[in-house]
C-alpha cells in the first residue's frame, strides 16, 4: 500500500514550475533584504517601475502586481509571461524569479505526556507578551481555545491588524491579529473570504501551540479532558495562506512572512511544506524564515508526511526548527467481534457506538458492481462507485486496503473493516463505524465469512489504551538525511504528532470529507502538522522565560535537552528523530547553548557556494564571501554533528563549536562520548570551565569512522555534564545517498493523501 500511495501521489503532485507562452501566472520576484531607511511605499514604486519596463504593451503594472514585499524584505509577486520572467531575471537587484509553487499543510494529553503540566505552563508571567504567528488555513475565532477573557492589554510591540473580510470575523485579546492572502484569487464556494478557517487545520495547530485551557473537550466523547496549548496566555496572530480546494501558494506564504515579521511576532509556526526539495534561495519558506531569523524570530516547521522514505524531510534550512512526529502514550483501539466470538484488535478513532448489536457481514469482493466494469479485485478494495449497493446496503463490509471506505456509505453500507500493515501506529477517523485490522486478521475474518452461512459482526466504539512504547517516531513522519546539505542533520527533533486532539472549525468536516455533515468543536488528527505546533508552543514557552534569547539559542535549548530516543524502536535513528523527543520543561534551563548569528548563516551559505553578489542582495548589507571557499558545513555552530561520506570513502571530520554558559556562573562541564566501537570520537578540550553567565568557550570534535561502504547511519552522541545540566548533541556518520526523484505531499491528515489522489474520490490535496 505504501508503494501504491507513493506512486499515486507523485502522479498527482507533479508541479508546474513554469508558465507557457503568453499565459500569465503568478511569480515571485525576490530582491533580497530591505535596505535601511527605504520605506515600503518607495519599494512599491520601484516594483511598479520594474514591471512597466518588461510588461507587454497594454498591460499596466497595477494589473500585473499581486503583492509588494517591503515591510521586512524586498520583492514582489506579479502575473507574468515567460518572456517577462526572463527579462526580470536579468535585471539588476533581482536575486531570483520563482514560480508560485503550491505547498500543502503537513492535541490534550500530549502536553502532560511531555511533563508540561497546566501549572508549569503558566510558570512565567511574561507569557502574555509572547506572540505566536501561525501561517495556515485560518482560524475559528469563536472557539473557546481563543477566548480573550482575563487576558491583559495587547503587547505594545504588535503592529498587526485584524482583517475581517467584511464578515463577522473578530479578534480579541487572545487572537490579536488575522490576515488573509490569495494571490491567484481562487475561492471555493465553501470558503470564507476572510481569515476564518473552512478546513480546520489552522484552528487545530493554533490551539495546540497556544490555546487557552478548555475543560470537557472531546471528539464525540473520545479523549475527553482539558484541551490546552503550551502557552495558554500567549497571543496568536493568524496569517491565512491556505485555501480549500487550492492549497498554499508561495507568493502568499512569502507575503505572510513579510507581514508577520513587521507585525512583531516572536515565534512563527509553519505546518506546511513542498513535495520537492528546493535550494534555499528558491524556497519561499526558507527565504521567509531567513528574514525572520535576521529579525530575532524563530520559525518552527513541520518535517513532512513522506515517511518512511529516506531523504524525504522538508523544511531543512539550518536557521529554522524542523520537527518530526512521534506518538504519545494514548492509543485508540476499535475492536471487531465476530459471530463466532473471535475478537480482533483494530486501530481507529471510531466514535460510533453500535452497542452489543450485531449486523450482517459481507466481503467487498462479493459485491461487484458489474454495470461500472468492476471486478472482484476492484470491489474487494471497496472503491466508491464500484460497489453493488443492493448487496452492501445495511451490512458491515470487509475491505482490502485502507482508502476505500467511501464506497461503503455511498452504497448504503452500515460500517467497514479496512486493512493495513503499513500504518499500525496511527488511527484514522471515519464518517461511519470503521476500524483497521492487519492483513493477517482480515484473512481470518474472510475465512469466517466463507465458512459461515450467516456471518455477523460488530465494530466496537474506540477505547483508549496506554501505549507503553511511546514515544516512537510514526511511520509517516519524513526522514533525513538533509536533501540539500547532508552535513546539517534534519529533522532537528521530534514532538507529539499522532492522535492529537485540539480545536476545530465548525465549518469543517471532522474527516476532511464534505459528505460528513457532523460538527465538532475538537478533532483528533495526525501529522507533522500536529508536531510542529508542539515545538512552536515549546519555543514560545522558552521565549517567555528568556525574552532576549536569539532564535538559535531557543532552538539549541530545545535540541540539547531533548529526551534521547531508543534506536531499537526507530531503525532510521537520528534521521527519524534528530536530537530526540522535545522536553519543554528542561529546555528553559539548558546549561549551555549553541548560539548562531546572521553572520554564521552567511558563512554557511558561502560554504554552500553562494557568491558575494547574491549574498548582498539576499541580506541587504555589505557582507561578502571573500576568503570563504566552498566546502563542508561542519563549522556552523549547530547543536548536532553530521558527517556524510561518499560511498567507499573515509569518514574523517573535524567540527568546531562554541557554547555559551546560561547555567551556573561558576561551573565546569565534562564531555562524555557514547559511540560504537568502529567510530572514534574525540573532544578537545574535554572539559570547559566558566566563571560567569554569558561566557563563551570553544571545543573541537574529531570523528574517525574509517572507510565506509553502504553505511546507512552510525549513531553517537556527546554529552556535557556539570553535575546538574546534561547538554546532549547527536553525532551521525553515514554514506551519502542520492535524493529520491520526488517526494510526497506534506498533507494535513495522512489518510487524506490517499483519498485525495485516487480516481473517483472527490477529494483534494488538503484532504477535503
C-alpha positions as CSV (number, residue, x, y, z in Angstrom):
1,X,0.0,0.0,0.0
2,X,2.9,2.4,0.7
3,X,4.3,1.9,-2.8
4,X,0.8,2.4,-4.2
5,X,0.4,5.6,-2.1
6,X,3.8,6.9,-3.2
7,X,3.1,6.4,-6.9
8,X,-0.4,7.9,-7.0
9,X,0.7,11.0,-5.0
10,X,3.6,11.5,-7.4
11,X,1.3,11.3,-10.4
12,X,-1.0,13.9,-8.9
13,X,1.6,16.2,-7.3
14,X,3.8,17.0,-10.3
15,X,4.2,20.7,-10.0
16,X,4.2,23.1,-12.9
17,X,7.3,25.2,-12.5
18,X,6.8,27.5,-15.5
19,X,4.1,29.2,-17.4
20,X,4.0,28.6,-21.1
21,X,3.7,31.1,-24.0
22,X,1.8,34.2,-23.2
23,X,-0.2,32.8,-20.3
24,X,0.2,34.9,-17.2
25,X,0.9,33.1,-14.0
26,X,1.9,34.4,-10.6
27,X,5.7,34.6,-10.0
28,X,7.7,35.8,-7.0
29,X,10.4,38.4,-7.9
30,X,12.8,38.1,-4.9
31,X,15.2,41.0,-4.3
32,X,16.8,40.2,-1.0
33,X,16.9,42.2,2.1
34,X,15.3,45.6,2.6
35,X,17.8,48.4,2.8
36,X,17.6,50.5,5.9
37,X,15.8,53.9,5.5
38,X,13.8,52.8,2.4
39,X,10.1,52.9,3.0
40,X,7.7,50.2,1.8
41,X,5.9,52.8,-0.3
42,X,9.2,53.6,-2.1
43,X,9.9,50.0,-2.7
44,X,6.4,49.6,-4.1
45,X,7.1,52.4,-6.6
46,X,10.3,50.7,-7.6
47,X,8.5,47.4,-8.2
48,X,5.9,49.1,-10.4
49,X,8.7,50.8,-12.3
50,X,10.4,47.5,-12.9
51,X,7.2,45.9,-14.1
52,X,6.5,48.8,-16.5
53,X,9.8,48.1,-18.2
54,X,9.0,44.5,-19.0
55,X,5.3,44.2,-19.4
56,X,3.7,43.8,-22.8
57,X,2.0,46.7,-24.4
58,X,-1.4,47.4,-23.0
59,X,-0.7,45.7,-19.6
60,X,-0.2,48.0,-16.6
61,X,1.9,47.3,-13.6
62,X,-1.2,47.7,-11.4
63,X,-2.9,44.9,-13.3
64,X,0.1,42.6,-13.1
65,X,1.3,43.1,-9.5
66,X,-0.2,40.9,-6.7
67,X,2.0,41.8,-3.7
68,X,4.7,44.2,-2.9
69,X,7.0,42.8,-0.3
70,X,8.6,45.7,1.6
71,X,7.8,45.6,5.3
72,X,10.6,43.1,6.2
73,X,12.4,42.3,2.9
74,X,12.3,43.3,-0.7
75,X,10.5,41.8,-3.6
76,X,7.1,41.5,-5.2
77,X,4.7,39.0,-6.7
78,X,3.2,39.6,-10.2
79,X,1.3,37.8,-13.0
80,X,3.9,37.4,-15.7
81,X,4.5,35.6,-19.1
82,X,7.6,33.5,-19.8
83,X,9.2,36.4,-21.7
84,X,8.6,38.9,-18.9
85,X,10.0,36.4,-16.4
86,X,13.2,36.2,-18.4
87,X,13.5,40.0,-18.7
88,X,13.0,40.5,-14.9
89,X,15.6,37.7,-14.1
90,X,18.2,39.7,-15.9
91,X,17.5,43.0,-14.1
92,X,20.0,44.4,-11.5
93,X,18.9,43.8,-8.0
94,X,16.8,40.7,-8.8
95,X,18.0,37.7,-6.8
96,X,15.6,35.2,-8.4
97,X,12.3,34.9,-10.0
98,X,10.4,31.9,-8.5
99,X,7.2,30.2,-9.8
100,X,4.3,30.4,-7.4
101,X,4.8,26.9,-6.2
102,X,2.0,25.2,-4.3
103,X,2.6,24.0,-0.7
104,X,0.4,21.7,1.5
105,X,-0.3,21.7,5.1
106,X,1.6,19.0,6.7
107,X,-3.6,17.9,20.6
108,X,-4.6,17.1,25.2
109,X,-2.9,14.6,26.7
110,X,0.3,15.5,24.7
111,X,1.5,18.3,27.0
112,X,1.1,16.3,30.1
113,X,2.9,13.4,28.4
114,X,5.9,15.8,27.9
115,X,5.7,16.9,31.5
116,X,4.4,20.4,30.8
117,X,1.5,20.3,33.3
118,X,-1.0,23.1,33.4
119,X,0.6,24.7,36.4
120,X,4.0,24.7,34.8
121,X,2.6,26.0,31.5
122,X,1.7,29.2,33.4
123,X,5.0,29.4,35.2
124,X,6.4,32.5,33.5
125,X,4.5,35.8,33.9
126,X,5.9,37.2,30.6
127,X,3.9,34.7,28.6
128,X,1.2,37.3,27.8
129,X,3.8,39.3,25.9
130,X,4.8,36.4,23.6
131,X,3.1,36.5,20.2
132,X,2.8,33.3,18.1
133,X,2.4,33.9,14.4
134,X,0.7,31.0,12.5
135,X,0.8,30.5,8.7
136,X,-2.0,28.1,8.0
137,X,-5.6,27.7,6.8
138,X,-7.1,30.4,9.0
139,X,-8.8,30.2,12.4
140,X,-12.2,29.8,14.0
141,X,-12.2,32.9,16.3
142,X,-15.3,31.8,18.4
143,X,-13.6,28.7,19.7
144,X,-13.1,28.7,23.5
145,X,-9.5,27.9,22.8
146,X,-9.1,31.5,21.6
147,X,-11.1,33.3,24.3
148,X,-9.7,36.6,25.4
149,X,-11.3,36.6,28.8
150,X,-9.0,37.6,31.6
151,X,-6.0,38.5,29.4
152,X,-4.4,41.8,29.8
153,X,-4.0,44.6,27.2
154,X,-2.3,43.9,23.9
155,X,1.5,43.9,23.7
156,X,2.6,47.4,22.6
157,X,5.1,45.8,20.2
158,X,2.4,44.3,18.0
159,X,1.8,46.3,14.8
160,X,-0.6,43.9,13.1
161,X,-4.2,44.2,12.1
162,X,-7.4,42.2,12.1
163,X,-8.8,41.8,8.5
164,X,-12.5,40.9,8.8
165,X,-13.0,40.4,5.1
166,X,-16.4,42.2,5.5
167,X,-17.7,39.3,7.6
168,X,-18.4,38.7,11.2
169,X,-14.8,37.7,11.9
170,X,-13.5,39.5,15.0
171,X,-10.2,39.4,17.0
172,X,-9.8,39.9,20.8
173,X,-7.0,40.0,23.4
174,X,-6.1,36.4,22.6
175,X,-6.4,36.3,18.8
176,X,-4.8,39.8,18.4
177,X,-4.3,39.7,14.6
178,X,-5.5,38.0,11.5
179,X,-4.7,38.5,7.8
180,X,-5.5,36.5,4.7
181,X,-3.8,36.2,1.3
182,X,-4.9,34.9,-2.1
183,X,-2.6,35.7,-4.9
184,X,-4.4,33.6,-7.5
185,X,-7.8,34.9,-6.4
186,X,-9.2,31.3,-6.2
187,X,-12.2,30.8,-3.9
188,X,-14.0,27.6,-3.4
189,X,-17.8,28.2,-2.8
190,X,-17.3,26.7,0.7
191,X,-14.5,29.1,1.6
192,X,-14.6,32.3,3.6
193,X,-13.1,35.5,2.1
194,X,-11.6,36.3,5.5
195,X,-9.2,34.7,7.9
196,X,-11.9,32.3,9.0
197,X,-11.0,28.6,8.8
198,X,-13.0,26.4,6.4
199,X,-10.7,23.4,6.7
200,X,-9.9,23.1,10.4
201,X,-6.2,22.7,10.1
202,X,-5.2,26.2,11.2
203,X,-7.6,26.2,14.1
204,X,-6.1,22.9,15.3
205,X,-2.4,24.0,15.0
206,X,-3.1,27.3,16.7
207,X,-4.8,25.9,19.7
208,X,-2.1,23.2,20.0
209,X,0.6,25.8,20.3
210,X,-1.1,28.5,22.4
211,X,-4.8,27.6,23.0
212,X,-6.5,28.5,26.3
213,X,-7.4,25.7,28.7
214,X,-10.8,24.3,27.8
215,X,-12.3,21.7,30.1
216,X,-14.5,18.9,28.9
217,X,-13.1,18.9,25.4
218,X,-13.6,15.7,23.4
219,X,-14.2,14.2,19.9
220,X,-17.8,12.9,20.2
221,X,-17.0,11.6,23.7
222,X,-13.5,10.3,22.9
223,X,-10.3,11.7,24.5
224,X,-12.3,13.7,27.0
225,X,-10.4,16.1,29.2
226,X,-8.8,19.5,29.2
227,X,-7.5,20.9,25.9
228,X,-4.8,23.5,26.0
229,X,-1.7,24.8,24.4
230,X,1.8,25.1,25.8
231,X,1.4,28.8,26.4
232,X,-2.3,29.4,27.2
233,X,-1.8,33.1,27.8
234,X,0.4,33.9,24.8
235,X,-1.2,35.8,22.0
236,X,-1.9,34.4,18.5
237,X,-1.7,36.1,15.1
238,X,-3.2,34.1,12.2
239,X,-1.9,34.5,8.6
240,X,-4.2,32.6,6.3
241,X,-2.2,31.3,3.3
242,X,-4.0,28.0,2.6
243,X,-7.4,27.6,0.9
244,X,-9.9,24.9,0.5
245,X,-9.6,23.1,-2.9
246,X,-6.4,25.1,-3.7
247,X,-3.5,24.7,-1.3
248,X,-1.0,27.3,-0.2
249,X,0.9,29.4,-2.7
250,X,4.5,30.5,-2.4
251,X,3.6,34.1,-3.1
252,X,1.0,34.1,-0.2
253,X,3.5,32.4,2.1
254,X,6.2,35.0,1.5
255,X,3.8,37.9,1.9
256,X,2.7,36.4,5.2
257,X,6.3,36.2,6.4
258,X,6.8,39.8,5.3
259,X,3.8,40.9,7.4
260,X,4.4,38.6,10.4
261,X,8.0,39.9,10.8
262,X,6.9,43.5,10.6
263,X,3.9,42.9,12.9
264,X,6.2,41.9,15.7
265,X,5.5,38.2,16.4
266,X,8.0,36.3,18.4
267,X,7.7,32.7,17.0
268,X,6.4,31.7,13.6
269,X,4.7,28.3,13.1
270,X,4.5,26.8,9.6
271,X,2.9,23.4,9.3
272,X,3.4,23.5,5.5
273,X,5.9,22.1,3.1
274,X,6.7,21.4,-0.5
275,X,6.6,18.0,-2.1
276,X,10.0,18.6,-3.7
277,X,13.4,19.7,-2.4
278,X,14.4,23.2,-3.3
279,X,17.6,25.1,-2.9
280,X,17.4,27.6,-0.1
281,X,17.1,30.6,-2.4
282,X,14.2,29.0,-4.3
283,X,12.1,28.1,-1.3
284,X,9.7,30.8,0.0
285,X,9.6,29.2,3.4
286,X,13.4,29.1,3.6
287,X,13.6,32.7,2.4
288,X,10.9,33.9,4.8
289,X,12.4,32.1,7.8
290,X,15.8,33.5,7.0
291,X,14.5,37.1,7.3
292,X,12.6,36.1,10.4
293,X,15.9,34.9,11.9
294,X,17.5,38.2,11.0
295,X,14.8,39.9,13.0
296,X,15.2,37.6,16.0
297,X,12.2,35.3,15.2
298,X,12.5,31.5,15.2
299,X,10.4,29.6,12.6
300,X,9.1,26.2,13.6
301,X,8.5,23.9,10.6
302,X,6.9,20.5,10.0
303,X,9.2,17.9,8.6
304,X,6.6,16.4,6.3
305,X,4.5,13.3,6.0
306,X,6.6,11.4,3.4
307,X,8.0,8.7,5.6
308,X,9.3,6.3,6.0
309,X,11.1,7.0,2.8
310,X,14.7,8.4,3.2
311,X,15.7,11.9,2.2
312,X,12.1,12.9,2.3
313,X,12.4,15.6,5.0
314,X,11.0,19.0,4.1
315,X,11.9,22.5,5.6
316,X,15.6,21.7,6.1
317,X,17.1,25.2,6.3
318,X,19.5,25.4,9.3
319,X,18.1,28.7,10.6
320,X,14.7,27.1,11.2
321,X,13.5,24.3,13.5
322,X,12.4,21.1,11.7
323,X,10.0,18.8,13.7
324,X,9.3,15.1,13.1
325,X,6.2,13.4,14.5
326,X,6.0,10.8,17.3
327,X,3.4,9.0,19.4
328,X,2.1,9.8,22.8
329,X,1.0,7.3,25.5
330,X,-2.6,7.1,24.2
331,X,-3.7,4.7,21.5
332,X,-7.2,4.4,20.0
333,X,-8.4,0.9,19.6
334,X,-11.7,-0.2,17.9
335,X,-12.2,-4.0,18.0
336,X,-14.2,-6.3,15.7
337,X,-16.2,-9.0,17.3
338,X,-17.4,-11.8,15.0
339,X,-20.4,-14.0,15.4
340,X,-18.2,-17.0,16.4
341,X,-16.9,-15.0,19.4
342,X,-13.5,-14.2,18.0
343,X,-12.2,-10.6,18.7
344,X,-9.7,-8.7,16.6
345,X,-7.9,-5.6,17.7
346,X,-8.3,-2.7,15.3
347,X,-6.8,0.8,15.2
348,X,-9.3,3.6,14.6
349,X,-10.8,6.7,16.1
350,X,-14.3,5.3,16.0
351,X,-16.9,7.5,17.8
352,X,-19.9,5.4,16.6
353,X,-21.5,3.2,19.3
354,X,-23.2,0.2,17.9
355,X,-23.6,-1.2,21.4
356,X,-23.9,-5.0,21.5
357,X,-26.0,-5.3,18.4
358,X,-24.6,-7.4,15.5
359,X,-25.1,-6.9,11.8
360,X,-24.6,-9.0,8.6
361,X,-21.0,-9.1,7.4
362,X,-20.0,-9.4,3.8
363,X,-16.8,-9.3,1.8
364,X,-16.3,-6.4,-0.6
365,X,-15.2,-8.7,-3.3
366,X,-18.6,-10.3,-3.3
367,X,-20.4,-7.0,-4.0
368,X,-19.3,-6.4,-7.6
369,X,-21.0,-3.5,-9.5
370,X,-20.9,-5.1,-12.9
371,X,-22.5,-2.0,-14.6
372,X,-19.4,0.1,-13.9
373,X,-17.0,-2.6,-15.2
374,X,-15.9,-3.6,-11.7
375,X,-14.4,-6.9,-10.8
376,X,-14.0,-8.9,-7.6
377,X,-10.5,-7.5,-7.2
378,X,-11.7,-3.9,-7.6
379,X,-14.7,-4.2,-5.4
380,X,-12.6,-6.0,-2.7
381,X,-11.0,-2.6,-2.1
382,X,-14.5,-1.1,-1.8
383,X,-13.7,1.8,-4.2
384,X,-16.5,4.3,-4.5
385,X,-18.8,3.6,-7.5
386,X,-17.6,0.0,-7.9
387,X,-19.8,-1.5,-5.2
388,X,-23.2,-3.2,-5.7
389,X,-25.5,-1.2,-3.4
390,X,-28.1,-3.9,-3.2
391,X,-25.6,-6.3,-1.6
392,X,-23.9,-3.6,0.5
393,X,-27.0,-1.9,2.0
394,X,-27.4,-2.4,5.7
395,X,-24.2,-4.6,6.0
396,X,-20.8,-4.4,7.6
397,X,-18.3,-4.8,4.8
398,X,-14.8,-6.3,4.9
399,X,-12.4,-4.5,2.5
400,X,-8.8,-4.9,1.4
401,X,-6.7,-1.8,1.7
402,X,-7.1,1.4,3.7
403,X,-8.5,4.1,1.4
404,X,-11.7,2.6,0.0
405,X,-14.1,3.3,2.9
406,X,-16.0,6.0,0.9
407,X,-17.6,3.3,-1.3
408,X,-19.5,1.9,1.7
409,X,-21.6,4.8,3.0
410,X,-22.3,5.8,-0.6
411,X,-23.6,2.3,-1.3
412,X,-25.7,2.5,2.0
413,X,-23.4,0.2,4.0
414,X,-23.5,0.2,7.7
415,X,-19.8,0.1,8.5
416,X,-16.5,-1.0,7.2
417,X,-13.5,-3.1,8.3
418,X,-10.3,-2.0,6.5
419,X,-6.8,-3.5,6.1
420,X,-3.3,-2.1,6.6
421,X,0.0,-3.3,7.7
422,X,1.8,-0.1,7.0
423,X,0.1,2.3,9.4
424,X,-0.2,0.4,12.6
425,X,0.9,3.4,14.6
426,X,-1.7,6.0,13.7
427,X,-5.5,5.9,14.0
428,X,-7.8,7.5,11.4
429,X,-11.3,8.8,11.9
430,X,-14.2,8.0,9.6
431,X,-17.8,9.1,8.9
432,X,-19.2,5.7,9.7
433,X,-18.4,2.9,12.1
434,X,-15.0,1.7,10.9
435,X,-11.7,0.1,12.1
436,X,-8.5,-1.0,10.6
437,X,-7.1,-4.6,11.0
438,X,-3.9,-6.2,10.0
439,X,-3.9,-8.1,6.7
440,X,-3.5,-11.4,8.6
441,X,-6.5,-10.6,10.7
442,X,-8.5,-9.7,7.6
443,X,-7.7,-13.1,6.1
444,X,-9.1,-14.7,9.3
445,X,-12.2,-12.6,9.1
446,X,-12.6,-13.5,5.4
447,X,-12.3,-17.2,6.3
448,X,-15.1,-16.8,8.9
449,X,-17.3,-15.2,6.2
450,X,-16.6,-18.0,3.8
451,X,-17.3,-20.8,6.4
452,X,-20.4,-19.3,7.9
453,X,-23.9,-19.5,6.5
454,X,-24.9,-16.3,8.3
455,X,-21.7,-14.2,9.1
456,X,-22.4,-11.4,11.6
457,X,-20.1,-9.0,13.4
458,X,-20.0,-5.7,15.3
459,X,-17.4,-2.9,15.4
460,X,-16.8,-1.5,18.9
461,X,-16.6,2.1,19.8
462,X,-12.9,3.1,20.4
463,X,-11.3,2.6,23.7
464,X,-8.2,4.5,24.8
465,X,-5.2,2.2,25.6
466,X,-2.0,3.1,27.2
467,X,0.9,2.9,24.7
468,X,3.8,1.8,26.8
469,X,6.2,2.1,23.8
470,X,5.7,5.8,23.3
471,X,7.3,7.9,22.2
472,X,8.2,6.4,18.9
473,X,8.5,8.2,15.5
474,X,5.4,7.4,13.5
475,X,5.8,5.7,10.1
476,X,4.5,8.6,8.0
477,X,7.0,11.2,9.5
478,X,9.5,12.3,6.9
479,X,13.1,11.1,7.2
480,X,16.6,12.5,6.7
481,X,19.2,12.9,5.7
482,X,19.0,16.5,4.6
483,X,18.5,16.6,0.7
484,X,20.4,19.8,0.2
485,X,23.0,19.9,2.9
486,X,23.7,16.4,4.2
487,X,26.1,17.8,6.8
488,X,23.3,19.5,8.7
489,X,21.2,16.9,10.5
490,X,17.5,17.1,9.8
491,X,14.9,16.7,11.3
492,X,16.1,18.6,14.4
493,X,13.9,16.8,16.9
494,X,10.5,15.1,17.3
495,X,7.3,16.1,19.1
496,X,3.8,14.6,19.5
497,X,2.0,14.3,16.2
498,X,-0.2,11.2,16.5
499,X,-3.8,11.2,17.5
500,X,-3.8,14.8,18.8
501,X,-7.0,16.5,19.9
502,X,-7.3,20.2,19.5
503,X,-9.8,22.9,18.5
504,X,-11.6,22.6,15.2
505,X,-13.6,24.8,12.8
506,X,-17.3,24.4,12.9
507,X,-17.4,24.8,9.2
508,X,-15.1,21.9,8.5
509,X,-15.7,18.2,8.2
510,X,-14.0,16.2,11.0
511,X,-13.0,13.6,8.5
512,X,-11.9,16.0,5.7
513,X,-14.9,14.7,3.8
514,X,-17.6,17.1,2.5
515,X,-20.2,14.3,2.8
516,X,-19.6,14.2,6.6
517,X,-22.0,16.8,7.9
518,X,-21.1,16.3,11.6
519,X,-19.9,19.3,13.6
520,X,-17.4,19.2,16.4
521,X,-15.5,21.8,18.4
522,X,-12.5,19.5,18.8
523,X,-11.0,17.0,16.4
524,X,-8.3,14.2,16.6
525,X,-5.9,14.2,13.7
526,X,-2.3,13.1,13.0
527,X,0.7,14.5,11.0
528,X,3.9,16.5,11.3
529,X,1.4,19.4,11.1
530,X,0.5,18.5,14.6
531,X,4.0,18.0,15.9
532,X,5.2,21.4,14.6
533,X,2.9,23.5,16.8
534,X,4.0,21.4,19.8
535,X,7.5,22.6,19.1
536,X,6.2,26.1,18.4
537,X,4.5,26.1,21.8
538,X,7.6,24.8,23.5
539,X,9.7,27.5,21.8
540,X,7.2,30.2,23.0
541,X,7.5,28.7,26.5
542,X,11.3,29.1,26.4
543,X,10.8,32.6,24.9
544,X,8.5,33.6,27.8
545,X,11.3,32.5,30.3
546,X,14.1,34.1,28.2
547,X,12.8,37.1,26.2
548,X,16.2,38.1,25.0
549,X,17.3,34.8,23.6
550,X,18.1,34.5,19.9
551,X,16.3,32.1,17.6
552,X,19.4,29.8,17.6
553,X,19.6,29.9,21.4
554,X,16.0,28.8,21.7
555,X,16.5,26.1,19.1
556,X,19.6,24.9,20.8
557,X,17.9,24.7,24.2
558,X,15.1,22.6,22.7
559,X,17.6,20.2,21.0
560,X,20.2,19.7,23.7
561,X,17.6,19.0,26.4
562,X,15.5,16.6,24.2
563,X,14.9,13.2,25.6
564,X,17.0,10.5,23.9
565,X,15.0,8.1,21.7
566,X,15.5,4.3,21.5
567,X,17.0,3.5,18.1
568,X,15.7,-0.1,18.5
569,X,12.2,1.3,18.1
570,X,13.2,3.6,15.2
571,X,15.6,1.9,12.8
572,X,16.2,5.3,11.0
573,X,17.6,6.6,14.3
574,X,18.5,10.3,14.1
575,X,17.2,10.6,10.6
576,X,13.8,9.9,12.2
577,X,14.0,11.9,15.4
578,X,17.0,14.2,15.3
579,X,18.2,15.1,18.7
580,X,15.3,13.3,20.4
581,X,11.9,14.0,21.9
582,X,11.2,17.5,22.9
583,X,11.1,18.4,26.6
584,X,9.8,21.9,27.2
585,X,10.4,21.9,30.9
586,X,14.1,21.1,30.7
587,X,14.6,23.5,27.8
588,X,14.2,26.6,29.9
589,X,17.4,25.6,31.8
590,X,19.7,24.0,29.2
591,X,23.0,25.0,30.9
592,X,24.9,25.7,27.7
593,X,23.6,26.9,24.3
594,X,25.0,26.8,20.8
595,X,24.2,30.3,19.6
596,X,24.4,31.5,16.0
597,X,24.1,34.8,14.3
598,X,23.2,36.0,10.9
599,X,26.9,36.1,10.0
600,X,27.2,32.4,11.0
601,X,24.5,31.5,8.5
602,X,26.1,33.8,5.9
603,X,29.3,31.9,6.3
604,X,27.3,28.7,5.9
605,X,25.8,29.9,2.7
606,X,29.2,30.9,1.3
607,X,30.4,27.3,2.1
608,X,27.3,26.2,0.1
609,X,28.6,28.0,-3.0
610,X,26.8,31.3,-2.7
611,X,28.7,34.3,-4.1
612,X,29.1,37.8,-2.7
613,X,26.7,39.5,-5.1
614,X,23.9,37.1,-4.2
615,X,24.6,37.4,-0.5
616,X,24.4,41.2,-0.6
617,X,21.1,41.1,-2.4
618,X,19.8,38.5,0.0
619,X,20.8,40.2,3.2
620,X,20.6,43.9,2.3
621,X,24.1,44.7,3.8
622,X,27.7,44.6,2.8
623,X,28.6,41.1,3.7
624,X,31.0,39.2,1.4
625,X,32.2,35.7,0.8
626,X,35.8,36.9,0.5
627,X,38.2,34.4,1.9
628,X,35.5,31.8,2.4
629,X,35.9,28.9,0.0
630,X,33.0,26.4,-0.7
631,X,33.2,23.4,1.5
632,X,31.7,21.4,4.2
633,X,29.2,22.9,6.7
634,X,31.0,21.3,9.7
635,X,31.7,24.6,11.5
636,X,28.3,26.1,11.6
637,X,27.6,26.4,15.3
638,X,24.8,23.8,15.2
639,X,23.6,21.6,18.2
640,X,24.3,18.4,16.3
641,X,27.0,16.8,14.2
642,X,26.5,15.2,10.8
643,X,29.3,13.6,8.7
644,X,28.3,12.4,5.2
645,X,30.9,10.3,3.3
646,X,31.0,9.2,-0.3
647,X,30.4,5.5,-0.6
648,X,33.7,3.7,-0.2
649,X,35.2,6.8,1.2
650,X,36.9,7.7,4.6
651,X,34.9,9.1,7.4
652,X,37.2,11.8,8.7
653,X,35.9,15.1,10.0
654,X,36.7,17.9,12.4
655,X,33.9,20.2,13.8
656,X,34.5,23.5,15.6
657,X,31.8,24.6,18.1
658,X,31.3,27.4,20.7
659,X,29.0,27.2,23.6
660,X,27.6,29.9,25.8
661,X,27.0,29.4,29.5
662,X,23.4,30.1,30.6
663,X,23.6,27.9,33.7
664,X,25.5,28.5,36.9
665,X,28.1,31.3,36.9
666,X,30.8,29.1,38.3
667,X,30.7,25.7,36.6
668,X,32.7,23.1,34.9
669,X,31.3,20.8,32.2
670,X,32.9,17.4,31.3
671,X,32.4,15.8,28.0
672,X,31.3,12.1,27.7
673,X,31.3,10.4,24.3
674,X,29.0,7.5,23.5
675,X,29.9,5.8,20.2
676,X,30.0,2.4,18.6
677,X,33.4,0.6,18.7
678,X,34.2,1.3,15.0
679,X,33.6,5.1,15.4
680,X,36.4,7.1,17.2
681,X,35.3,10.5,18.5
682,X,37.5,12.8,20.5
683,X,36.6,16.2,22.1
684,X,39.3,18.8,22.7
685,X,39.3,20.1,25.4
686,X,37.3,17.5,27.2
687,X,36.3,20.0,30.0
688,X,35.0,23.6,29.9
689,X,35.2,25.9,32.9
690,X,33.1,29.0,33.3
691,X,33.2,31.9,35.8
692,X,30.1,33.8,34.7
693,X,26.8,33.6,32.8
694,X,27.2,34.6,29.1
695,X,30.8,33.4,28.9
696,X,31.8,31.5,25.8
697,X,34.1,28.5,25.3
698,X,35.1,26.6,22.2
699,X,35.9,23.0,21.5
700,X,36.7,20.7,18.6
701,X,35.2,17.4,17.8
702,X,37.2,15.0,15.7
703,X,35.5,12.0,14.1
704,X,37.2,8.9,12.5
705,X,35.0,6.2,11.2
706,X,37.5,4.6,8.8
707,X,36.5,3.5,5.3
708,X,32.7,3.1,4.9
709,X,30.7,1.2,2.3
710,X,26.9,1.2,2.2
711,X,26.6,2.6,5.7
712,X,23.1,3.9,6.3
713,X,23.8,5.5,9.6
714,X,26.2,5.2,12.6
715,X,24.9,7.0,15.7
716,X,26.8,8.5,18.6
717,X,26.4,11.4,21.0
718,X,28.4,13.9,23.1
719,X,27.1,14.9,26.5
720,X,28.4,17.8,28.5
721,X,27.6,17.5,32.2
722,X,28.2,19.9,35.2
723,X,26.5,17.8,37.8
724,X,23.1,19.3,37.1
725,X,22.8,20.1,33.4
726,X,23.1,17.5,30.6
727,X,23.8,19.1,27.3
728,X,23.4,16.3,24.7
729,X,24.3,16.6,21.0
730,X,23.9,13.7,18.5
731,X,26.6,12.7,16.1
732,X,25.7,10.8,12.9
733,X,28.1,9.3,10.2
734,X,26.7,7.9,7.0
735,X,27.5,7.3,3.4
736,X,25.9,9.8,1.0
737,X,22.9,8.7,-0.9
738,X,21.2,10.3,-3.8
739,X,17.8,12.0,-3.1
740,X,14.7,10.4,-4.4
741,X,13.5,11.9,-7.6
742,X,10.3,13.0,-5.9
743,X,8.6,13.4,-2.6
744,X,5.1,13.1,-1.4
745,X,2.6,15.6,-0.1
746,X,3.0,17.2,3.3
747,X,-0.7,16.7,4.0
748,X,-2.7,17.8,6.9
749,X,-4.1,14.3,7.5
750,X,-2.3,11.2,6.3
751,X,-5.5,9.5,5.3
752,X,-6.4,12.4,3.1
753,X,-3.3,11.7,0.9
754,X,-4.8,8.5,-0.5
755,X,-8.3,9.8,-0.6
756,X,-7.3,12.9,-2.4
757,X,-5.4,11.2,-5.2
758,X,-7.2,8.0,-6.1
759,X,-9.5,8.3,-9.1
760,X,-13.2,8.8,-8.3
761,X,-12.5,10.0,-4.8
762,X,-13.7,13.6,-4.7
763,X,-11.0,15.0,-2.5
764,X,-8.2,17.3,-2.9
765,X,-4.7,17.7,-1.6
766,X,-6.0,19.4,1.6
767,X,-7.9,16.3,2.4
768,X,-11.4,17.7,1.7
